[in-house]
Structure formats: structure tokens, C-alpha cells
Amino acid sequence: MHDHRRLGRELDLFDSDPLIGAGLPFWLPAGAAARREVESYLYELERRNGYQHVYSPALGKRQLYELSGHLANFAGDMFPPMPVGDDELVLRPSMCPHHALIFKARQRSYRELPLRIAELGQMYRQERSGVLGGLSRVRSIALNDSHVFCPPDQASAEVAGVLRLMREAHAALGLRPASFQLSLRGPGKKYGGPDAVWVRAEAMLRDALAAEGIPYAEVAGEAAFYGPKIDVQVLDAAGREWTIATVQIDFHQPERFELSFVDASGAKARPVMVHRSLAGSMERLFGQLIEEHGGAFPVWYAPVQVAVLPIAGARSSFAQEAIAAGLRVEERWDGSLGSRIRAAAKVPYLAVIGAREAADGLVSLRLRDGRQLDPMPGADAIALISAVAANHGHALLP
């Protein structure tokens, strides 16, 4: 495995600056292009599976996090409140309080449930300087987040559905989970809600894991303060485990926020809140993807999908046509052909265009793995690359 901190900077994917601060990396154009494709993919995957997307502010009043329990249980990981007039505003450490209020914004019927609310939003953690590193642990976090509100008898099925979505997303991204962890309560920590509710939530998670045939290890002391969770673990280049995706069952916050829906009998009932992230934060996700692929990303989210390498000043409209077709293209003129090919080693396709190809409207495609295709019309090369990208796979040919 490669170290993403070194490779990410070598490939101009991300960087940092002391004037911005530790744990606050910025995304360069190449990294931003790859991230945008992944975000779009996750958005569409969620939309097709019944999720409704929202936007919510990254700030909230102190009272919001007192109500949710975050200040009582999580204050050490939160930035201090900021006085604003008569209020104190807090940079949110998670999105669940905001989503609980979105659910509560109007009366809900059992016919609407499960209600799946999703957001790729910003949140903040006051991580200690000593644990910050690259993209794996940061202070400003862009999280692929979702909260599902459902009756208790639907919760296990919802968790199983989330586990299936995780499997699909991880396969497309090229992630290889190392293990699944059932994170439970442990001694020495405070947890919200009565024991009976925790036992029930843990049983729901075990049922979902069994339904999907997923082996797992139980780990005490790793639960969230509001409920148990399933964590998907990956290994980084140093062999350290990180959580890359999670699904959690929460009876505690619906109780604190007094969430309710009208059931089939016309009575008010309390929903369960299923917290879920298919791919975690964009920062940690890309730290892992850079290491997993060595910077040679699958075609569909490669920052540059095709590098155009003209020979001896050959002029061709291929680059403009490929850009117009939606591909991410870069023309490279400087240096010998050999040096340009070596510099583009992480790019999936190299389009070599000499005077003869330019005159005939042809392109010679070289694949990242060393294969070379016969010259073909530019339109055919664009169609080939577009088809591979649209498939969200890992092969270089359809």
C-alpha cells in the first residue's frame, strides 16, 4: 500500500498550509474532480434507493446540542461555543440533531415511513494536534450522512438494506473492507437510554448482520453515546484500522427530541432513528482510496480520464470533442513522447496523435496497463471511454 499523504501531494490531489491550520486540508483541482464524481455517484445511488436529500447549516445553538446529548457526552471533541448577540453558536460535530429537526418540521404519517433523509454536509471535530494526519483525521469533515426514521419493526430491514448499499458502493469505489465490527457499550463511559432499549437495538443489528450473512466481531466500548453501531473497518498503509462506513440504531435522540408519527390507528408513536454513512467522510475515504489504488483511480472518478499527447505538433480536435462529450481531458505538449507517457502513468488512457492520425481523424489509445489499441476514429475512442466510465467498474475496456 502507498502512503496517501505523500502520493496525494505528488499527484496534486490535496495540500495544506499553516495559515489555514492543522487538520484543515484543501482540495486541489485534480482531487476536487475525483471527489465531485464520487459525491455524484453516492447521491444517485441514494436517490435510486429512496433517499431524499437536504441541506442544513453547519452551525446550531448551544441548546440544540444540549438537547441531543452531544454537549454532555461529546464536548471534548467539539469546538467551543461562539457568542453571537444573546446566543451561543456551535460548529456541529454531527448532523443528526439537524436531521431530527427536519423530521420534526411537520407531522408525519406511518405511510411516509421509512423516511430516508440524506446530506453530504460539513461538520467539525476539535481533534488534538497529535492525532491529525493527512486526510485520515481532520478537523473539517465533509460527511456522506443519512438518517432513516422508521417504526421499530422496520429497523432491522433498514439496516440490512444499508449493508447491501454499502457493499454496492464499496465495490464501485474499489474499497476492500478488512472487517465488520459490532460496536457495543463498555465500562467507564456514559450512554443514553435504559438498558432494555440498548438490548433491543443490539438485537436489531445482529439480526441485520445475520440476514446479510456478514461475519463480525463484537467490540465493547465503541458504541455511540446514543446507541450501538456496525462499523466497517479498513486498513491503511501502516496497517492501522479506520472506520470507513457505519450504521447505527438510536432510540435515544427520538425520545429527547420528542419525535413522533401518526400510526395506523391514529395514535402517536415514536420512530427509531437509523444513522448511516455509506462511505464516511470524503477526507478519510480519499485517504483510503489513494492508498488502495496508488493514485491510479478507476476510470469513472480518475481526475484525468484521457491525456492527449500530440506528436510533432500534430493538430487534432479530439481533445475538444472529448471535453464536449463530458470526459476529463488534459493535453500535454511539453517533453518527448516517452517522458509524457511516463508522467501520465496514473491516467487510464493516453491518446497519441501523430500527423497521420490527425489527418485521418484517428486516435491511438494506450491503456494504463500497457496495452495499445489499433488506431480508431476519435468518436469511437470517446464512446469507448465514456462506456467504461458509465459502468462504474474497474476494467479499462467494456
N, C-alpha and C positions, 0 to 999 in steps of 0.2 A: 504493500500500500504506500501511497505517496502522502507527504505532509501537505495539507491544504494551505497552510499559512505561507509556505514557500511557493508552491505551484500557483496559488491564486494570485500572487503578486507578479510572478513571472509572466503569466498569461493575461495580465491587466484585467482581472475579474473584480478585484476589490482592493482597497487600501485603507489607510488610517492616517490621522495627523494629530499631533499633540494639541493643536489649537482646538480641535473638536473634542478630543478626550479619549481616555482609555475605554475600551468596550463599546465604542461607537464607530464602527467601520462604515465607509461609504462604498457604494457600488459604482464601478466604472462602466462605460458603455457596453463592453462585452459581457460582463456579469449581469448587468441590468437586462440585456436582451435575453439571456438564458433564463433569468428569473421570471421575466414577463411571460415567457412561453409556459413555464411550469405553473405559474399562477392561473393563466388562462385555461390550461388543461384541468387543474383542480376545480376551478369554477364550473366548467362544463360538466365534469364528472358529477359534481354535487347537484347541479341543476337537473341533470337527467335522472337523478335518484331522489327527487322530491324536495330538495333544499331550496329555501328562499333566502336570498342574500340581502344583507342590511349594511348600513354604515352607522357607526356610533362614535362619539368623541373619546379621545384618549385621556380625558380628564373627568373627574367627578368630585362631588363634595365629600368632605371627610365623613359626613353622616352615612353616605352610601356604603362605605367600606366598614363602618361600624355595624351597620345592619347586616351586611353579608357575612361578617365574621373575619374579614381579611385583616383588619387592624388588630384584632385581639390575637390572631393566630399567625400572622404573616408580616407583622410590622417591620421586623428586622430586614426584610427583603424589599421594602417599599421606600421610595424617596419621601422625604419629609413633606408634610402639607405646606402649601404656599398660601400666605394670607392675600386675599383679594377682596377689598372692601370689608364687608361684615362676614364673608365666607372664608373657609379654608378649602382650597382645591388640591386634589391629589392626582399625580400621574398614576394611571391604573396599572396594577400588577397582573390583572386578568380581565377578560371580557364578560365573564359570567354575570356580574351584577347588572351590567348594561342590558344584556340579553334577557335577564329576568324581568327588567322593567319594560322591555319591548313586548314580552308576552303579556305583561300586566296592563299594557296600554289600553286594552279593551276587553270586554267579556269574551271568553272562549267557550265554544261548544265541543262536546265529545266528537262531533262529526268532523271537526278541524284537526283532530289529533290522529297520529303524532304530528306535531308542528316542528319542522326542522328549520332552524334559523342558523345561517352561516355568515361568516365575515372573515376577510383577510385584513386584520386590523393591527394597530400598533399598541404595544404595551411596554412597560418599563420595570426593570428589576434593579435594585441597588446592590449589584454583585460586588464583592470585595475585590480589590485590585489584584490580589494574589491568585485568584481563580479565573481571571479573564484570560482568554486566549483565542486569537483568530476569529473565526465565525462560530465556534462551538459554544462559547459562553460570552454573552454580550449584555449590555445594559438597555439597549433599544431593540425591541423584538417585534418582528412582523410575523404574526401567528396565523396559520391556517386553522381557524377555530370554528366550532359549531356547538349548538346546544339544542337538544331534542327534548321537547316537552310531551309527555305521554302518560296515560294511566299506568299504574304499576304492572298490570298484567300484560302490557306490551313491551316492557323494558328489556327483557331478555332477548326478544326477537329483534329489537332495535340494535342492541349491542352486537348480535350475530351479524346483522346487516352491515354494521360499521366494520367489523372484522373482514367481511368479504370485500368491501370497498377499499380497505387498506391493502389487501392482497393485490387488487387490480392496480391501484396507484403505484405501489412499490414495484410491481413487475414492469410497468411502463417507464418508471424512473430509473430502473436498474439498481434498486436497493436490495440488499440481501440481509434481512433481519437475522441477528445472531440468536435471539431467544425471545420468548414471551414471559412476562413477569406479572403475577397477580400480587399487587401491592396492597398490603393489609395494615391494620393498626399495629402499633408496637408500644412498649413501655416508655415512659418518660416524655410523652407528647400529649397535647390536648386535642381532642376530637369532638366534633359537634354531633348532638343527637343521641338517643338512647341505644343501648346495646342491641335490642331486638331489631331496630331498623338497620344497623350495620350487618347483623347476621343475615337479614333478608337481602340486602344489597350484594353481599359477598356471594350468596347462593345464586343470585341472578347472573353474576359474572361467570361463575363456574359453569352454569347451565349453558351460557353462550359459547364458552370455550369448548365444552363437550360437544355441542351441536356442530361446531365447525371442525372438530377433530384436531384441535391445536394443543400440543403439549406445552406445559408451562411449569414454572417454579413459583412457589409461594414465598414472598419476602415480607417479613414483618417490619413495621416502622416506616414504610414507604408510601402509605396511603396519603391522600389529600386530607386536610382537616375536616372536610365535609363528606368524604366518602371513599370507598375502596376503588381501585382502578386496575385496568390492564395496561401495562406499558410494553411497547415494542422496542427492544434493545438492539443497537448496532455497535460494532467495534470500530474505533478509529485506528489511524496508522500506528499509534503507540500501544494498541491493544486495550484501551480503556473503553468501558461501556457507556453509551449515551442513550437516553430515551429519544426516539425519533417520532413516535406516534403514541397516542393514548386514547383510552375510552374509559369513562368514569360514571358511576351511578351515584346520584346525590338526592337524598330525601331532605337534607338539612336546609339548604337555601330556599327551596319552595316553601318550607314551613316559615322561615324567617321573613320572607317577602310576602307571605300570605297569598301565594298564587293559587288560583282555583279555575276550574272549568265546570260547566253545567253538564252533568251526566245524563244518561238515557232516561232516568226517572225524573229529571228536572231539578235534582238536588245539586248542591255544590260539592265538588270533590277536589282533592289535592293531586296535582300531577307529580310525576317524577321528572327530574332534570338529568338527562344524559349528556355529559360533557364529552367532546370528541374532537380530536385533531388527526387527520389522515397522515399528515407529513410533518407536523411540528412547525417550528419557526423556519422561515426562509433562510435565516442565517445558519442555523445548525444543519438544516437539510443540505444546503450547498456545501458546507464544510465536508459533509459526508460524501456527497456526490463527486466533488473534486477528487477526493481520495479514492473513491470506488472506481472511477473511470480514468484516473490520472489526467484529468482535464480534457480527455477525448470523449466528449459527451455524445449521447445518441443524436442522430440527425435532427430529430424534431425539436430539441432545445439547444443544439450547438449554437454558440454565439455567431459564428460564420459558418454557413452551410456549404458554400462553394466559394473557393478562391479562384479568381480568373487570372491566368498567367499568360499574357501575350508574349510572343516570341518576335524579336527583331522589329518591334514597333507595329506589329500587325494590328489593324483596326477592325473591331467587331462590335456589333450591337448586342452581343449575348448578355453582358453584364446588366445593361439597362432592361432588357427583356426579362431576365430572371428576377430583378428587383420588382418590376411591374407585376410579375406573377406571384409576388409575396415571399420570395426567398431572401435570405440574408446573405448578401454578396459583398465581397471585397476584391477590388482589382489590385494586383501587386506588380509593379513595373521595375522596381529597383533591384539590381543584382543579377547574377547569372541565373539561368533556369534552375540549375541544381541547388543553388543557395535558397531560391524562393520556395522550391519544393520542400527542402529541409525545414525552413522557417514555418511552413504551413502543415507540419506533421500532425497537429491535432484537428485539422479541418477535415470533415468527412469526404469532400470531393474537391479535386483540383481540375479546373477546365483549362487545358493547354491549347492555345490557339496560335497557330503559325499563319504565314501569309496564305498558304493553300487553303487551310480550313476557313480563314476569314473570307476568302474569295468565294468559297462554295457554301458559306453559311453553316459550317460544321464545327463540332467541338469534340476534342479528345478528352474523355474523362479518366482521371486517375483516382482510384479509391484509396482511402486512408490505409487500408490493409495491404497495399502494394499492387493490387490488381489494376489492369489497364483495359479499358473498353475500346472497341473499334470506334473510329470517328462516326459521329451521328449528327443529324440536324439539331440545331440549338433547341428547337421546340421539343424534340424528343428527350433531350437531356433535362430540360426543365420539368417535363412531365414525369420523368423517372424520379428525380429528386423530390418533387412535390408528393408523389405517391408514397415514397418511403417515409417522408415526414408525417404525412397524414395518418399513417398506420400506427404511430407512436410505438414503434418497435425498435429493435437494436441491430437489425441487418442493414447492410448498405445497398442491397438490391431488393426489388419487390419479390 
